[in-house]
């Protein structure tokens, strides 16, 4: 069993807490792109859920004796760069980002969470859980492509860009935080274990793309 340092837990909760905060901002903003009130309300509800997760994570950091804002600060630049570089220009781009981009991030951090002690692992998994909101994004995008198949190519390119940017951001986060890097390597066992972890993430991404009806 991997012995997890307190700092590794603080770093993981910090990046997740800031990720949830930025997700709230982005979803609230993207909700204004919705063509219907139903869609606008759906994204607004997603934003509320993200903020609830943010609060739970910051409360846990405080319970550990850590300053949640200090824990989040080291991740601001990387996550802001990702979101600034992948700002949705349309309703459908926003939904693909919800389903594909956020899904990839969830898979990545869920893999790391598997190495944490029980209580913290449960908290992280709850924060990363997919809800009916992902199903909403899936239904909306599939319906749009069915109505206009020409959308498929453009949205597939957008999804591939999201994945490239997300991987770059994730690598930057890990490279700049030794405790997280050590947690992944030690938890995976060796480099072959890290490779298997990445294969699982890639496989889950491919399944999401296929579910949307998009080529990888």
PyMOL commands that set and color helices and strands:
alter all, ss='L'
color gray80, all
select helices_A, chain A and resi 6-33+37-63+68-73+76-85+91-113+118-128+132-147+151-175+178-188+191-212
alter helices_A, ss='H'
color red, helices_A
deselect
rebuild
show_as cartoon
